[in-house]
Amino acid sequence: MAIYLDSAIAAEAELAQKMGWVKGITTNPTLLATSELSPEETLKTLVTLTSGPLFYQLTASDFQGMVKEGQKARDIIGDRTILKVPATPIGFEVVAHLSPDIPCSVTAIYSAAQAAVAKEAGAKMAIAYVNRATRLLGDGIALVRSMADILKGSDVEILAASIKSPEEAAASLQAGAHHLTLPLAMLRAISSHELSQQTVEEFNHKGIGLNFS
């Protein structure tokens, strides 16, 4: 399992890097638009702020354009590139073409059937927008579960995105997701609990430890 930062802001990537347990960074066109830098400069900066993969989502709409964009992203990011390719008929063609050379994930999957096509096209990961699927389909966790059933026994891993609460994060993993990508606020939320802090304060109030001053 890996937990990724979902952001294109360098300052957030620096904070996630300091956490020590965040394994990479995912971006998308909307996130890249929040950066003060150009997409190219943003990617060049982000790749220096993680030792793990950096995900880039294709924005071109035609086959040749998507292929060229994917190759350019790999030229910028290097061997830690994972492309995010939209789950469209052309997108699946692009995955089949590029995946032997560049690791690809299929993003915006809303059905188990699309997950099956992602597997056959050679994708490394299948990405489910959990909370968005709940809003649009009624149950994003059920989507993850159905994808997990379809992909069972394959090498394709499920990345759960669009997570809005620690409970939704845990439920996604319990339903079969292999990885999570979360904004900085959610990374902080899943690593804390008010009862944990309360327990620590009680120990500190009643107990003693080593003197290291």
N, C-alpha and C positions, 0 to 999 in steps of 0.2 A: 504494500500500500504506500502511496505517496500523497502528500498534501501540497498543493501548489498555491501560490499567490495569484489572484486574478486582478491584474493591474498593469498600467503602462506608465505609472508615476515613479520616477527614480527614487524619490524620498521614501515612498512606501516599500519599494524593493530593498532599499538599504535596511529598513526596520525589519522586514521579513528575514533578510539574510542574518541579522543579529540574533534572531530567534533560534537559529541553529537546526530546526526541524522542518523547515519549509524547503521542499526539494526542487522547486523550479518555478517558472512564471508562465502564465497564460495571458495572451492579449487577444483583443478583437478590434474591429474597426472603430467601434464606439469608444473603447478605452484609449486607443491610440489618439483619438481626437481630443482627449483631455490633456494630453502632453503638450508642454510648451515647445517641444522640439519637433522636427519633422519625423515622420515614421521611420525613415532610415536612421537618423541620429538617435531616436528613441531605442530602436532595436540594438544599435551598437552600444548604447549605455547599459541597457538592461542585461545584456549577455555578460557584462563584466560584474554584475551584481548577483549572480547565481552560479553555482557549480553544476546545476542540473539543466534540464531542457528548457528551451524558450519556444513557446508556441506562437505561430503567426497565422492569421486567418486570411485566406485569399479573398480578394474583392472583385477581381475581374469576372466577367460574365460569360466569356466565350472560352473554348478549349485552349486555343493557342495562347490567349492572354493569361489564363490561369496557370498554364505550364511555365510561361516565361516569368510570371510573378513568383511562382514557387521557387524557381531556380534562382531568382534574384534574392529572395529571402534567405535561401541556403548560403548564397555567396556572402551575405552580410553576417549571418548568425554563425555559420560554420556547422560542424558535425553535431551540434546539440540542437539543431533545428527539428521541430515537429510542426508540420503544416496542418492547419485546420481547414478542411475542405467541406463546403456546404453539402448537405445530403440532398443533392439534385441529380437528375440524370446525367448532366454534363459533369457535375462534381464527381460522381462515381467513375466516369471515364477517366478523369484526371487522376484520381487515386490509383486506378489500375495502371496508368501510364507512369506515374511518378514514384509509386511506392517501392519499386525495386531499387531506387536510388536515394530517395528522401523519405524518411518516416512520415506517414500521413495519419491523421485522425479525421474522422468524419463528424462534423458538428451539426447541430440543429436537427438531431434525430427525434422523430415523434412517433415512430412505430417500430415494433420488433422486426417487421419485414425489412425496413431500411437497415437495421442492424445486421440482418443476414446478408444484404447486398454489400454492406461495408466489409464484412468478413471475406466475401468472395472477391471483392476488388483488391484486397491486400492491405486493408487498413490496420494500423497498429492499435488504434483506440477508437471507440465509439462514444460520442459525447451526448449526454442527455441534459437538457435544461429542466431541472426537476421542478422548481417552483413555477416556472412559466408553463410547463406541461400541466401542472395542477390547475392553473388558471384557465388554460385553453382546452384541456382534455378532461379535467376532473380529478386526476390522480397521477401525479408525477412519480410517486414511489412505485405504483403499479407498472408504469412504463419501464422503470429500471429493472423491476423484477422480471418482466416479460423479455427484456433485452438479455438479461442474465440467463434465462432459460434457453434462448436461441443460441447464445454464444458459448454455452457450457461445453467444455472440452476443446475449445479453440484457443488460439493464442491472442485473440482480440480482447483487450481490456476496456472496461467501462469507466469513463471519467464523468462524474456527476458535477454539473455546474448549476448556476442559478439556485444557490442555497441561501435561505433567508433566516435560518435559526439553527442552533446546535442540535435540536431534536431532528430537524430535517436532514442535517448532515449525518447523524447516526443512523437514521432510518434508511438513507440511501446506501450506506455501507452494508446494513443488515439485509437490504433487498438484493445485494449482489454487485454494487459498484466497487471497483478496485481502488479508485482514486477520487479525490475531491479537489476542486479549485474554488478558492474563496477570496473575497475581498479582505483587506487588512482588518476591518472591523470584525468580520466573522472569524478570522484567525484568532483574534484576541478573545472573542466570545467563547469559542470552543475550548480554549485553554484555561478558562476560569469558571468558578462557581462560588456563589456567596457562602455556601456551607464550607467549602475548602478554606476560604479566608477566615471564616469564623473559627474553624478547628485550629488553624495555625495560631491565631491570636490566643486561643485558650491554652495551647501548649506553651507558648512564649510567656504567658502570664503566670502559669503554675510551675513551669519547669526550668531547667538550666541546661547549658551546653558548654562547649569548649570556649576558653578565653583566647581569642586570636588577635587581640589588640596589641 
